[in-house]
Amino acid sequence: MKTFVSQAIAAGLAVLIASAVIPGVRIRKGNTAIGIAFAFALLNLFFGWLVKVVLAIVLLPAALLTFGLPYLVFGLLVNAILLYVTDKLIDDFEIKGFWPLVGTAGLISVAAWLLPRLF
């Protein structure tokens, strides 16, 4: 439960920061960030493991050739995929383009890593 709550808080804060800093990320209503955080955390809870397994299998040949280098961006890819699904599920949340998606996923990754270490 603690992981779910920290993931939701990290996602909500990261999306709020991304909407203020990254062009192409837009939240139409202020309270939508709570819905985004909840939806992202639920997707991560229920489908995150599936995305991780599929990505691990897909990245295996590249990982073998480069001694594991693709796994450094593994969390970023998982967050980007789940964030894309969240974007499609919530009408008041919009990410235009690939780089805003990657930037927001990066912020979520940093926030999810940093938040448990601070509190």
C-alpha positions in Angstrom: 0.0 0.0 0.0 2.9 2.4 0.8 4.4 1.8 -2.6 1.1 2.5 -4.3 0.6 5.8 -2.4 4.2 6.9 -3.0 3.9 6.0 -6.7 0.7 8.0 -7.0 2.2 11.0 -5.2 5.3 10.9 -7.4 3.3 10.6 -10.6 1.0 13.5 -9.5 3.8 15.8 -8.6 5.8 14.9 -11.7 2.8 15.5 -14.0 2.1 18.9 -12.4 5.7 19.9 -12.8 5.8 18.6 -16.4 2.7 20.6 -17.3 4.4 23.8 -16.1 7.8 23.1 -17.5 7.5 20.9 -20.6 5.8 22.3 -23.7 3.3 19.7 -25.0 2.1 18.5 -21.6 -1.3 20.0 -20.7 -3.7 19.5 -17.8 -7.0 21.2 -18.5 -8.3 21.2 -14.9 -6.4 21.4 -11.7 -7.9 18.5 -10.0 -7.2 16.3 -13.0 -3.7 15.7 -11.6 -5.2 13.6 -8.8 -7.0 11.5 -11.3 -3.8 11.1 -13.4 -1.8 10.1 -10.4 -4.4 7.5 -9.3 -4.8 6.1 -12.9 -1.1 5.9 -13.4 -0.5 4.2 -10.1 -3.3 1.7 -10.8 -2.0 1.0 -14.3 1.5 0.5 -12.8 0.1 -1.8 -10.1 -2.0 -4.0 -12.4 -0.1 -3.8 -15.8 3.4 -2.7 -14.8 4.6 -6.2 -14.4 3.3 -7.3 -17.8 4.9 -4.3 -19.5 8.2 -5.1 -17.7 8.1 -8.8 -18.8 7.4 -7.9 -22.4 10.1 -5.2 -22.5 12.6 -7.6 -20.9 12.0 -10.1 -23.6 12.1 -7.5 -26.4 15.3 -5.9 -25.0 17.1 -9.2 -24.4 19.0 -9.4 -27.7 20.2 -5.8 -27.4 21.1 -6.3 -23.8 23.2 -9.3 -24.7 25.0 -7.4 -27.4 25.6 -4.3 -25.3 26.2 -6.0 -21.9 22.9 -4.8 -20.4 22.9 -1.2 -21.6 19.2 -1.1 -22.6 18.2 -2.0 -19.1 19.5 1.4 -17.9 16.5 3.0 -19.6 14.1 0.2 -18.7 12.1 2.1 -16.0 11.8 5.1 -18.3 10.3 2.9 -21.1 7.9 1.3 -18.7 6.8 4.7 -17.3 6.5 6.1 -20.9 4.2 3.2 -22.0 2.0 3.5 -18.9 1.9 7.3 -19.2 0.8 7.0 -22.8 -2.1 4.7 -21.8 -3.0 7.2 -19.0 -3.0 10.0 -21.5 -5.5 8.1 -23.7 -7.7 7.2 -20.7 -8.1 10.7 -19.2 -9.7 13.4 -21.4 -8.4 16.4 -19.5 -4.8 15.3 -19.8 -2.9 15.7 -23.0 0.7 14.9 -24.1 1.6 16.1 -27.6 4.5 14.3 -29.1 7.2 11.7 -28.3 9.7 14.0 -26.4 7.2 15.5 -24.0 6.1 11.9 -23.2 9.7 10.8 -22.6 10.4 14.0 -20.5 7.3 13.4 -18.3 8.2 9.7 -17.9 11.7 10.8 -16.9 10.2 13.2 -14.3 8.0 10.4 -12.9 11.0 8.0 -12.8 13.1 10.6 -10.9 10.2 11.4 -8.5 9.4 7.8 -7.9 13.1 7.1 -7.0 13.5 10.3 -4.9 10.3 10.4 -2.9 10.9 7.2 -0.8 14.4 8.4 0.0 13.2 11.8 1.3 10.3 10.5 3.4 
